[in-house]
Amino acid sequence: MGERKLVVGLGNILLKDEGVGVRCVEFLRERDLGSDVKIVDGATLGFDLLEEMKGFDRVVLVDAVDMGKEPGYIASFGAEELLKIAGGKKFSLHEFNLVDVIQLGKQLGYGLDKVRIVGIQPKEVSWGDRLSETIEKKLPELAGRVLSELKD
């Protein structure tokens, strides 16, 4: 059996682009990624995310991330890089702070070297259950970035 891989889509689908991680894993579920890939709608898992990641060789988290870039900008980085970039500020847009989850995982000895974050700069984070047109158009590219992270 090959590497066990996990893709987790994070976000709140009731806040437009904030739900892009969940929408991305819904998009990926329509493709055959193989039996070694588990896809999870993480919604707002919070600290339960650490438990979900146990037992996987590679983990990709997909999320709306405020990077101060143009809406639709996509970036990927490792967990350690996230901690450096964030510098103590709240990085993702949920009630829970992805940085805090990663820091706790590090303190508890989770293998964070296996974790990659694929983030997209949101355009609209307000009430609504649909992605903005800008982010909707970027969904295939975002999914492609997730797939490349699974292969690298």
N, C-alpha and C positions, 0 to 999 in steps of 0.2 A: 504494500500500500504506500502511496506517495505521501507528500506533506499534507497535513490536515490544515485547511485554510478557513478562516472566518471573515465574513464581511458584515459589518454592522452599520446600518443606516440610523443616524441620530437626528433628532429634531422634533418639532411640534407642528403637525400638519394643519393646525388651526391658525397658524401665523404665517401664511403665505410662504415666502422663500425660506423661512426658518425650518420648514419641513422637507427641504431638498434632499437630505440624507435618506429619509424614509422613502421619498419618491424615487430616488436612485436605486434602492434595493428592490423596489417594486418593478422597476424597469429591468433590472438584472435577473429577476426571477423568471422572466419570459424567455430567457436564454438557457441553453444547456451548459452549465459551467462544470459539470462532472460531479461524481459522488464524493470527491474529496473537498468540496467547497460547501460550507454551510452559510446560508444567508439569513440574517436576523433583522427584523424591524425593531431597532433598539429604542425608538421613540425617545423617551426621556428616561432611560435606564438608570442614570445616576451611578452610584457606587456599585450597583449590581453588575455593571459592565465588567468589573474586574473578575467576578465569578464566571461570567459568560465566556471570558477569554481563556480560561484554564483549559489546558489540553490541546491547544492549537499551536502549530508551528509558525504560522503567519497570520496576522490579524490586520485588516484594513478597516479603519473607521471613516465613514463618510459624513460630512457635516457642513452646515453653513458656518462660515468663519469670518469674523470681522477683522480683515487684514488691512483695512484702510485703502483698498485698491478699487479699481473700477468694477461695477457689478458684472458678475460672470467670470471674473478672474479665477483661475483654478491653480492650486498649488498642492504639492504633496511633500511631506516631511516626516521624519521619525519622531518618536515620543520625546527623546532627549532634546531634539531640536525645538520641539514645541515649547518645552520648559524654558529654553534660552530665549526664544522669540517673544514669548508672552511676558517674561520679566515680571511676573506677579500680577499682571492684569487679567481680567476675565477675558477669555479668548473666544469661546463659543457663546451662543446666545440663549442657552437654556437656563432653567431654574438652577440646575447644577452646573458646576464649572468643570469643564473637561480637564483643565490644568490641575485642579485639585484631585481629580480621579487619578490622573497620571502620576502626580506626586505621591499619593497614597500607595499606588501600585509599586512605585519605586521603593518606598520605605518598607513595604511588606515583602519585597523580594520577587515581585513578578518579573518575568523576562520581557522587559519593555523593548529590547532590541528587535523583537519580532513584530512590533506594532508600527504601522504606518498610518498617517492621517491624510486623507484627501479632502481638502476644503475648497469651498467656492464662496466668493464674496457675494452676499445677497444684495438684492436691489430693494425689495420691500419686505419689511417685517411688521405687519399689522394684521388685524383680524381678516381672515379669509382662508378658504380651504384649497385655493389654487395657487400654483407658482406664478410669479410674474412672467410675462412673455419672454423677457430677456433670459431668465434662468431656465424656463421651460426649453428654450432653444438650445441651451448648453447641456441638457441632460445626457444626450448621447456621448458628448465629449467627456463629461464627468464620469460616466460609466466606463468609457474607454480607459480613462486614467486609472480607475479602480482595477480593471482587468490587467493593465500593465504592471501595477503594483503586486498583483498576485503572481505574476510570472517572474519578476526581477529577483 
